[in-house]
Amino acid sequence: FKGGWGDLLMFHHNQHNKNKARRLRINMTDAERKLWSGIRRKQLYDYQFLQQKIIGNCIVDFYCYAAKLILEVDGGQHYEEKGLKYAKKRSAYLRNLGFTVLRFSNIDVLTNVDAVAHTILDWLECCCKSDDMKSPQPPLQRGSYAVRCNDIYTADF
């Protein structure tokens, strides 16, 4: 990555990834679309999320600059041996850049998006929320069911 202004980091990326990220934004999966509808437009504690963001050599599903948080929605290919290795390597790379990666399965997002939102809200509240930050209503009704965040990779959580 190259230097930025203040604590803003700017990452090199190639044109191939830029075009691919644009295609991924247009062709989101059902699970990504469902989660995006609940986190876009600063709906979670006023945190801004971007979709299909290029960070270094990766295109991440959702990214919040202020919280240094990455959300990944994993389909079935991520649970095969090759996919698990790739996801673990990607998460380690992103963790080394100082990000936290929260991974959720497509099934959890599609069937229990309230619990997924609750997990994200809990992480933001625990790790990022300051005393002067307002607490708006969550975008999705908090469910009574728990969801398992598949992996949490972070240096300080």
C-alpha positions in Angstrom: 0.0 0.0 0.0 1.0 3.6 -0.4 0.8 6.4 2.1 -2.3 8.4 2.6 -3.5 11.5 4.4 -3.5 11.2 8.2 -4.7 7.7 8.9 -6.2 7.1 5.5 -4.5 4.2 3.8 -4.5 3.9 0.0 -3.9 0.5 -1.5 -2.5 -0.3 -4.9 -4.9 -2.2 -7.1 -4.8 -3.3 -10.7 -7.4 -2.5 -13.3 -8.5 -6.2 -13.5 -9.6 -6.1 -9.9 -11.3 -2.7 -10.4 -13.4 -4.1 -13.3 -14.1 -7.4 -11.4 -15.2 -5.4 -8.3 -17.6 -3.4 -10.5 -19.1 -6.6 -11.9 -19.4 -8.1 -8.4 -21.3 -5.0 -7.2 -23.7 -5.3 -10.1 -24.1 -9.1 -9.7 -24.4 -9.5 -5.9 -25.6 -12.9 -4.5 -29.0 -13.0 -2.8 -27.2 -13.2 0.6 -25.0 -10.2 -0.2 -28.0 -8.2 -1.3 -29.9 -9.1 1.8 -27.1 -8.1 4.1 -26.3 -5.0 2.1 -29.9 -3.8 2.5 -29.3 -3.7 6.3 -25.9 -2.1 6.5 -25.9 0.5 3.7 -26.4 4.2 4.2 -24.9 4.2 7.7 -27.6 2.1 9.3 -25.3 0.5 11.8 -24.3 3.1 14.5 -23.7 5.6 11.6 -20.8 3.4 10.2 -20.4 3.7 6.4 -19.9 0.3 4.6 -18.8 0.0 1.0 -19.5 -3.1 -1.1 -17.0 -5.1 -3.1 -14.0 -2.9 -2.0 -10.5 -3.6 -3.3 -8.0 -3.9 -0.4 -4.6 -4.8 -1.5 -4.9 -8.0 -3.6 -8.4 -8.8 -2.4 -11.9 -7.7 -3.2 -13.9 -7.9 0.0 -17.7 -8.2 0.2 -18.2 -5.3 2.6 -15.8 -2.8 4.2 -16.1 -0.2 6.9 -13.1 2.2 6.9 -13.8 3.8 10.3 -14.1 0.5 12.1 -11.4 -1.3 10.0 -14.0 -4.0 9.6 -14.5 -6.4 6.7 -17.6 -8.5 6.4 -17.5 -11.6 4.2 -20.5 -13.7 3.1 -19.3 -17.2 2.3 -21.1 -19.5 -0.1 -20.7 -23.3 -0.3 -17.4 -23.2 -2.1 -15.8 -21.6 1.0 -16.5 -24.8 3.0 -14.6 -27.2 0.6 -11.0 -27.8 1.5 -9.6 -25.5 -1.2 -12.0 -22.8 -0.3 -11.2 -23.0 3.4 -7.5 -22.7 2.7 -8.0 -19.7 0.4 -10.3 -18.0 2.9 -7.9 -18.6 5.8 -5.0 -17.2 3.7 -7.0 -14.1 2.7 -8.1 -13.4 6.2 -4.5 -13.7 7.5 -3.4 -11.2 4.8 -6.2 -8.8 5.7 -5.5 -9.2 9.4 -1.8 -8.4 8.8 -3.0 -5.1 7.2 -4.8 -4.3 10.5 -8.4 -5.3 9.6 -10.9 -7.5 11.4 -12.7 -10.0 9.3 -16.2 -11.3 10.2 -17.3 -14.2 8.1 -20.9 -15.4 7.8 -22.4 -18.2 5.7 -24.9 -17.5 3.0 -27.4 -19.7 4.8 -27.1 -17.6 8.0 -27.6 -14.4 6.1 -30.6 -15.7 4.1 -32.3 -17.4 7.0 -31.3 -15.4 10.1 -30.2 -11.9 8.9 -31.4 -10.4 12.2 -28.8 -12.5 14.2 -26.1 -11.6 11.7 -26.9 -7.9 12.1 -26.9 -8.4 15.9 -23.4 -10.0 15.7 -22.1 -7.0 13.7 -23.8 -4.5 16.0 -22.3 -6.3 19.0 -18.8 -6.1 17.5 -19.2 -2.4 16.6 -20.5 -1.7 20.1 -17.7 -3.7 21.8 -14.8 -2.5 19.7 -15.7 0.9 18.3 -18.5 2.7 20.0 -17.5 5.8 22.0 -19.5 7.4 24.7 -20.5 10.3 22.5 -21.8 8.2 19.6 -25.5 8.1 19.2 -27.3 4.8 19.3 -29.9 4.7 16.5 -32.4 1.9 16.2 -30.8 -1.1 14.5 -31.8 -1.5 10.8 -33.1 -5.0 11.4 -35.2 -6.3 14.3 -32.8 -8.2 16.6 -33.8 -11.8 16.4 -34.0 -14.3 19.3 -31.7 -16.8 17.5 -28.0 -16.8 17.7 -25.8 -17.0 14.6 -22.3 -18.3 14.5 -19.7 -16.0 13.0 -17.5 -18.5 11.3 -14.2 -16.7 11.9 -13.1 -13.6 13.7 -9.7 -12.5 12.7 -8.3 -9.5 14.5 -5.2 -8.3 16.2 -7.0 -6.6 19.1 -10.4 -8.1 19.7 
